[in-house]
Amino acid sequence: MINASMPSMPTPLTIPIDSEEQSLKDAIGVIRTYLGMDVAFIAEFCEGNRVFRYVDATDPDSPIQVGKADPLEQTYCQRIVDGRLPQLIHDSAKVPGAAELAVTQEHKIRAHISVPIVLQNGEVYGTFCCLSHVADWSLNKRDLDVMRAFADLTAKRIDRDISSRRQNDEIFSRIHSVLDSDELTILYQPIYDINEYKVTGFEALSRFNLNPPQPPEQWFSDAVKVGQGVDLEIRAIKKGLEALDQLPEDMYISVNASPDTILSEQFNALFKDLPLARVLVEITEHVSIAEYSVLGELIRPLREQGLQIAVDDAGAGFASFRHILSLAPDVIKLDTSIIRNIHKDKLRRALTSALIAFAREIDCKLIAEGVESESELEVLLELGVKNAQGFLLARPMPLKRASALA
């Protein structure tokens, strides 16, 4: 049996659980059955040990189990990779160097077929092996070729996983450099009452002064990918709200928050001792919400103290208008995709008119985003939209300029 006192193994260089991994496991079973053998496995060479990563066996009590390990030098795998044993063994009792190995008796190895799994950089990841408890002289070169083909496919899969891990490590490092430094800055884009052409508030927008240059939304998307999305959003919201004491009391600040951030333990603490009537939290429509009731209950105390909620990007996300119906927001922000070229498109005008009527019915404010032309602005005014933001009106600006504009 494998030595039960072996130390715990390092984190495996294996494949995330997904449909492709299941296909890999299934393929191991298919090949074992095709060859008529008792056990098939993929083993990783890990710091001097052989670690079983995937196993298919006729006997569920086989000593070969996923996660178990034994010293690499005591295995067939090492000897096959360095050429001391052949890749195809019909009967271990007839092969010098195999019969006397302790593992031969421990795993009841008679027939054995094994090929190395070689990664793109030439490194040997481990081996793909099949074994039988009885000798099998029917095994041949064609069977060995099948094993090699599968080992090549496995190597490609592992190479993709290594590349993905490396990318995630790089992303994790970049996000942490933002969290550990002052490289996240905030610009403020004015939101206008377009009837009176005056500023009523500002949206706090994040900018990142790090390489590689990429859009802010990519930074937040990357942060989510490596489990740092909430931390990065919390940092951005906190920095954005710092401007409250530098803007007139009749001005509000709008900040963006995902459902995960709102559900986090850190969210409520952001608003302690702040004038909540001057804060608007935009919840993007692009992100699904599993439990609207839970989110609603969490933000209810803040709303009772004056905090306002907006559904951002309305009309653009896969959630359609479920956010609006379930959250009863104070503000609906029409996505740029609806506003763009609204003066040329009767469908966009019709949708905007319907949303204006809907907002009026539920006593909700409407803000048009992404206004970039005089023609778009004229149509919005004709339709009855009262609030808007966009490059035509003003670009995002540093706080000093925003204060002067207010």
Secondary structure, 3 states (H helix, E strand, C coil): CCCCCCCCCCCCCCCCCCHHHHHHHHHHHHHHHHHCCCEEEEEEEECCEEEEEEEEECCCCCCCCCCCEEEHHHCHHHHHHCCCCCCEECCHHHCCCCCCCHHHHHCCCCEEEEEEEECCCCCEEEEEEEEECCCCCCCCHHHHHHHHHHHHHHHHHHHHHHHHHHHHHHHHHHHHHHHCCCCEEEEEEEEEECCCCEEEEEEEEEEECCCCCCCHHHHHHHHHHCCCHHHHHHHHHHHHHHHHHHCCCCCEEEEEECHHHHCCCCCHHHHCCCCHHHEEEEEECCCCCCCHHHHHHHHHHHHHCCCEEEEEEECCCCCCCHHHHHHCCCEEEECHHHHCCHHHCHHHHHHHHHHHHHHHHCCCEEEECCCCCHHHHHHHHHHCCCEECCCCCCCCECHHHHHHHC
